[in-house]
Amino acid sequence: MKQINNWIKAIVFVAIMMIPFQDIFAGNEQRAGQAGASELLINPWARSSGWAGANIAGVRGIEGIFSNVAGLAFTQKTELIFSQTSWLKYGNKMFDANSSVSTISSFGFAQKVGESGVLGLSIMSMDFGEIEITTVDLPDAGIGTYSPKFMNIALSYAKVFSNSIYGGMTIKMISEQISNVGASGIALDAGIQYVTGEKDNLKFGISLKNVGPRMSFTGDGLSFRGFSGDEDDYKMTVEQRSSELELPALLNIGMSYDINVLRHRLTGAGTFTSNSFQKDQYRLGGEYSYREMFMVRLGYTYEDGIRTPLTRTTALRGPSGGFTIELPMGNANTFGLDYSYRHTDPFQGSHTIGVRINL
């Protein structure tokens, strides 16, 4: 009877959370490409990306800042993560700015504060390498290079509300810059996780991401010098205004279930993602763990038309995988090595490697 009551409470909880958002957010493939700051959709962490980000209901620690900030509340004391991603690789070297469209470097820090709160900081930087400068008069370049820089800084707070309910919020600062044009903005995330079951092995999660005001580009690159009058006796500078762009808001709803047998754990997870500016997605993933020291995971992301090149609207083909090796360092401290791979077409996939330290 107790188990049945837990199931009922979980279903009612998820249903109540879905009601306010189901009419606001809906996948709209006709608006694909109309949003800006698309780097907000890239998962820079190795563990969660290894199974396609399916585990928004059970994600734990710093990686929850991207997937579901409620998972940050499970941080025991202090956690540090360093990761690097070779995004959309096309060369032979795995982690090299010259063999990928972009190299993503990420850092995360989480610290427990008080009895039930956790503060988290996440920094994600995208490096596109050196690009030749061209102009109308010099289309063949030869006048120098510039280096675009994208950066997202996220500050999060998560809290344990009860033995079953965990929640949190994130504020993100967005920066996109080239040599003479740039844009900046802010976005908000919020998430909730609900844990139930005899051994807390059934989890539900909801996260709302990338909600914020519109952004626009400004800078000298949007202006030019002109002349007024027949004899060019009056010079003026004309500044063009860029159109405003919206952020790629989305809603995630997911669940996961753990099967524990002695020192082995098998977790299955699923997530539905409702996007405002592209097709809706379904994410499925599984993870096997031995003594929480060795973990291997697989995932798949499905959206309408992803199997056919003519209808596919993303370079990511769907399959992903990864593994983790977690080593104890004494006094409950651990050192972890994470890796994930995401299959792409075209390009030769995306690789992420990360180092995790729990103190």
NORHU-V301395 format. One record per residue. N is the residue number from 1. RES is the residue in three letters. SS is DSSP state (h for helix, s for strand, l for the rest). Layout:
((N | RES | SS) (N | RES | SS))
This chain:
((1 | MET | l) (2 | LYS | h) (3 | GLN | h) (4 | ILE | h) (5 | ASN | h) (6 | ASN | h) (7 | TRP | h) (8 | ILE | h) (9 | LYS | h) (10 | ALA | h) (11 | ILE | h) (12 | VAL | h) (13 | PHE | h) (14 | VAL | h) (15 | ALA | h) (16 | ILE | h) (17 | MET | h) (18 | MET | h) (19 | ILE | h) (20 | PRO | l) (21 | PHE | l) (22 | GLN | l) (23 | ASP | l) (24 | ILE | l) (25 | PHE | l) (26 | ALA | l) (27 | GLY | l) (28 | ASN | l) (29 | GLU | h) (30 | GLN | h) (31 | ARG | h) (32 | ALA | l) (33 | GLY | l) (34 | GLN | l) (35 | ALA | s) (36 | GLY | s) (37 | ALA | l) (38 | SER | h) (39 | GLU | h) (40 | LEU | h) (41 | LEU | h) (42 | ILE | l) (43 | ASN | l) (44 | PRO | l) (45 | TRP | l) (46 | ALA | h) (47 | ARG | h) (48 | SER | h) (49 | SER | h) (50 | GLY | h) (51 | TRP | l) (52 | ALA | l) (53 | GLY | l) (54 | ALA | l) (55 | ASN | l) (56 | ILE | l) (57 | ALA | l) (58 | GLY | l) (59 | VAL | l) (60 | ARG | l) (61 | GLY | h) (62 | ILE | h) (63 | GLU | h) (64 | GLY | h) (65 | ILE | h) (66 | PHE | h) (67 | SER | h) (68 | ASN | l) (69 | VAL | h) (70 | ALA | h) (71 | GLY | h) (72 | LEU | h) (73 | ALA | h) (74 | PHE | h) (75 | THR | l) (76 | GLN | l) (77 | LYS | l) (78 | THR | s) (79 | GLU | s) (80 | LEU | s) (81 | ILE | s) (82 | PHE | s) (83 | SER | s) (84 | GLN | s) (85 | THR | s) (86 | SER | s) (87 | TRP | s) (88 | LEU | s) (89 | LYS | s) (90 | TYR | l) (91 | GLY | l) (92 | ASN | l) (93 | LYS | l) (94 | MET | l) (95 | PHE | l) (96 | ASP | l) (97 | ALA | h) (98 | ASN | h) (99 | SER | h) (100 | SER | s) (101 | VAL | s) (102 | SER | s) (103 | THR | s) (104 | ILE | s) (105 | SER | s) (106 | SER | s) (107 | PHE | s) (108 | GLY | s) (109 | PHE | s) (110 | ALA | s) (111 | GLN | s) (112 | LYS | s) (113 | VAL | s) (114 | GLY | l) (115 | GLU | l) (116 | SER | l) (117 | GLY | s) (118 | VAL | s) (119 | LEU | s) (120 | GLY | s) (121 | LEU | s) (122 | SER | s) (123 | ILE | s) (124 | MET | s) (125 | SER | s) (126 | MET | s) (127 | ASP | s) (128 | PHE | l) (129 | GLY | l) (130 | GLU | l) (131 | ILE | s) (132 | GLU | s) (133 | ILE | l) (134 | THR | l) (135 | THR | l) (136 | VAL | l) (137 | ASP | l) (138 | LEU | l) (139 | PRO | l) (140 | ASP | l) (141 | ALA | l) (142 | GLY | l) (143 | ILE | l) (144 | GLY | l) (145 | THR | s) (146 | TYR | s) (147 | SER | l) (148 | PRO | l) (149 | LYS | s) (150 | PHE | s) (151 | MET | s) (152 | ASN | s) (153 | ILE | s) (154 | ALA | s) (155 | LEU | s) (156 | SER | s) (157 | TYR | s) (158 | ALA | s) (159 | LYS | s) (160 | VAL | s) (161 | PHE | l) (162 | SER | l) (163 | ASN | l) (164 | SER | l) (165 | ILE | s) (166 | TYR | s) (167 | GLY | s) (168 | GLY | s) (169 | MET | s) (170 | THR | s) (171 | ILE | s) (172 | LYS | s) (173 | MET | s) (174 | ILE | s) (175 | SER | s) (176 | GLU | s) (177 | GLN | s) (178 | ILE | l) (179 | SER | l) (180 | ASN | l) (181 | VAL | l) (182 | GLY | s) (183 | ALA | s) (184 | SER | s) (185 | GLY | s) (186 | ILE | s) (187 | ALA | s) (188 | LEU | s) (189 | ASP | s) (190 | ALA | s) (191 | GLY | s) (192 | ILE | s) (193 | GLN | s) (194 | TYR | s) (195 | VAL | s) (196 | THR | s) (197 | GLY | l) (198 | GLU | l) (199 | LYS | l) (200 | ASP | l) (201 | ASN | l) (202 | LEU | s) (203 | LYS | s) (204 | PHE | s) (205 | GLY | s) (206 | ILE | s) (207 | SER | s) (208 | LEU | s) (209 | LYS | s) (210 | ASN | s) (211 | VAL | s) (212 | GLY | l) (213 | PRO | l) (214 | ARG | l) (215 | MET | s) (216 | SER | l) (217 | PHE | l) (218 | THR | s) (219 | GLY | l) (220 | ASP | h) (221 | GLY | h) (222 | LEU | h) (223 | SER | s) (224 | PHE | s) (225 | ARG | s) (226 | GLY | s) (227 | PHE | s) (228 | SER | s) (229 | GLY | l) (230 | ASP | l) (231 | GLU | l) (232 | ASP | l) (233 | ASP | l) (234 | TYR | s) (235 | LYS | s) (236 | MET | s) (237 | THR | s) (238 | VAL | s) (239 | GLU | s) (240 | GLN | l) (241 | ARG | l) (242 | SER | l) (243 | SER | l) (244 | GLU | l) (245 | LEU | s) (246 | GLU | s) (247 | LEU | s) (248 | PRO | l) (249 | ALA | l) (250 | LEU | s) (251 | LEU | s) (252 | ASN | s) (253 | ILE | s) (254 | GLY | s) (255 | MET | s) (256 | SER | s) (257 | TYR | s) (258 | ASP | s) (259 | ILE | s) (260 | ASN | s) (261 | VAL | s) (262 | LEU | l) (263 | ARG | l) (264 | HIS | s) (265 | ARG | s) (266 | LEU | s) (267 | THR | s) (268 | GLY | s) (269 | ALA | s) (270 | GLY | s) (271 | THR | s) (272 | PHE | s) (273 | THR | s) (274 | SER | s) (275 | ASN | s) (276 | SER | l) (277 | PHE | l) (278 | GLN | l) (279 | LYS | l) (280 | ASP | l) (281 | GLN | s) (282 | TYR | s) (283 | ARG | s) (284 | LEU | s) (285 | GLY | s) (286 | GLY | s) (287 | GLU | s) (288 | TYR | s) (289 | SER | s) (290 | TYR | s) (291 | ARG | l) (292 | GLU | l) (293 | MET | l) (294 | PHE | s) (295 | MET | s) (296 | VAL | s) (297 | ARG | s) (298 | LEU | s) (299 | GLY | s) (300 | TYR | s) (301 | THR | s) (302 | TYR | s) (303 | GLU | l) (304 | ASP | l) (305 | GLY | l) (306 | ILE | l) (307 | ARG | l) (308 | THR | l) (309 | PRO | l) (310 | LEU | l) (311 | THR | l) (312 | ARG | l) (313 | THR | l) (314 | THR | l) (315 | ALA | l) (316 | LEU | s) (317 | ARG | s) (318 | GLY | s) (319 | PRO | s) (320 | SER | s) (321 | GLY | s) (322 | GLY | s) (323 | PHE | s) (324 | THR | s) (325 | ILE | s) (326 | GLU | s) (327 | LEU | s) (328 | PRO | s) (329 | MET | s) (330 | GLY | s) (331 | ASN | l) (332 | ALA | l) (333 | ASN | s) (334 | THR | s) (335 | PHE | s) (336 | GLY | s) (337 | LEU | s) (338 | ASP | s) (339 | TYR | s) (340 | SER | s) (341 | TYR | s) (342 | ARG | s) (343 | HIS | s) (344 | THR | s) (345 | ASP | l) (346 | PRO | l) (347 | PHE | l) (348 | GLN | l) (349 | GLY | l) (350 | SER | s) (351 | HIS | s) (352 | THR | s) (353 | ILE | s) (354 | GLY | s) (355 | VAL | s) (356 | ARG | s) (357 | ILE | s) (358 | ASN | s) (359 | LEU | l))
